[in-house]
Amino acid sequence: MKPLNPKEIVAELDKYIIGQDMAKKAVAIALRNRWRRQQVPEELRDEIAPKNIIMIGPTGVGKTEIARRLAKLAQSPFLKIEASKFTEVGYVGRDVESMVRDLTELAVKQVKDEETENVQAKSYEIAEEKILDLLLPPPPRRASATPMPGVQEVETTAKPLSAAPEQSASVSTREKLRTMLKGGKLDDREVELEITQQNMPVVEIFSAAGLEEMDINLKDMFGSMLPKKTKKRKVKIPEALEIVAKEEAQKLIDMDKVMKMAIQRVEQSGIIFLDEIDKIASRDYGQGPDVSREGVQRDLLPIVEGSTVTTKYGMVKTDHILFIASGAFYVSKPADLIPELQGRFPIRVELNSLSKEDFVRILTEPQNALIKQYIELMKTEGVALIFKEDAIEKIAEIATSVNERTENIGARRLHTIMEKQFEEISFNAPEMKGQEVIVDASYVSGRLDDLIKDEDLSRYIL
């Protein structure tokens, strides 16, 4: 894939995320710097560390979406995890190294899927031959007997004469079957397949610090020790082709190569999104629950700083993984993080709260805009939704008003309002086939105004 320059990255992000130009600019530079690092001389390459980013802003303004879209754009392994998961390890929390293991698992799956796609044509060819073997079993080979003296010449001349027509007819029939198989004329026929099953024992291990790796090793150990069971199933030919092709693809993939590529991808282009980092920022250092928060920060420090983590696929270095942290920072502020961790997140960007104008754009402009989603959803039932401009303005106005009066949950408020507004249509849509529904300002008001006026009710419903 051609590396994108920062302006092109921002243009791609603009297709899905409205506003937040500072944050887009920061992540675009971070992504481009990765490409730049690969171009510098090798002796300097390892010395250039990624500039990790902290995004500061209320919920629902696009922090997670920016990071997720960036990773998709770069085809990088991406993991989103809440920093609060690492509190109280041994009770409800997790070991901080588990996020690197999870990212490696995702990278292995990503590379494996790519390799499966590469061998797909070959695996289908093999699957086709195996299905043809089931439909028309090849003639059994005759056992070669020890020739008797004086009979050798007769046998050698007799065998080709009897075998040639049989073999020719078999090849001809097989080719006819192949043509029918490719043309879909055999799709209704069933074949019997032997499918390999492996029953894994249920092993419960508490998610305490350091035990995740033990859990993985136990699963691998039991998996190799237990005998594989086969089960016969009758399936139609298209499904049989899929099953056999999938099995053959697994055999064609070089797992050593997959693991090596996955580790390299994690180390060079992995992105970890640390959400809710403000929940582990403590305002005063001392006794009480804040001490455990500071402990989580100290546990995170070596991972963000650069260390080596043991995974079941090998050792993974975290020196060049890009960490993007985010938080609302209502109660605390980035300066409440321990100084060492602050130093590992040198880039800080503030995301703005969304206005009514932003809501109007969110409803209409992005490729996955909510208005487009509802129109397409109702189209599947044969119902045509037609949105007037004043309806979109009214929805944006209500979303802004509810956010101001209750909790500000950003663009997520639009999902609540849209779902409540079209609840009746969604429920009755199967009986409304062929109908057209005009959505204008009065339509929106009729369904939401009473709910908005009752402040107590709107707190619970919207």
Salt bridges, closest charged atoms under 4 A:
GLU8 OE1 - LYS2 NZ 3.70
GLU12 OE2 - LYS15 NZ 3.13
ASP14 OD1 - LYS24 NZ 2.48
GLU65 OE1 - ARG68 NH1 3.74
GLU65 OE2 - ARG69 NE 2.78
GLU82 OE2 - LYS80 NZ 2.70
ASP95 OD2 - ARG101 NH1 3.89
GLU97 OE1 - ARG101 NH2 3.33
ASP102 OD2 - ARG94 NH1 3.16
GLU105 OE2 - LYS312 NZ 3.53
ASP113 OD2 - LYS109 NZ 2.95
GLU114 OE2 - ARG265 NH1 2.84
GLU115 OE1 - LYS257 NZ 3.69
GLU128 OE2 - ARG178 NH1 3.17
GLU128 OE2 - LYS182 NZ 3.93
GLU129 OE1 - ARG174 NH2 2.82
GLU129 OE2 - ARG178 NH1 2.63
ASP133 OD1 - ARG174 NH1 2.93
GLU175 OE1 - ARG178 NE 3.34
GLU213 OE1 - ARG101 NE 2.84
GLU239 OE2 - ARG233 NH2 2.92
GLU248 OE2 - LYS130 NZ 2.86
GLU248 OE2 - LYS251 NZ 3.34
ASP275 OD2 - LYS80 NZ 3.45
ASP278 OD2 - LYS279 NZ 3.87
ASP290 OD1 - ARG293 NH1 3.27
GLU294 OE2 - ARG298 NH2 3.03
GLU305 OE2 - ARG344 NH2 3.24
ASP336 OD1 - LYS333 NZ 3.53
GLU340 OE2 - ARG298 NH1 3.88
GLU365 OE2 - ARG361 NE 3.07
GLU376 OE2 - LYS379 NZ 3.37
GLU393 OE1 - LYS356 NZ 3.34
GLU423 OE1 - LYS420 NZ 3.39
GLU455 OE2 - ARG459 NH2 3.96
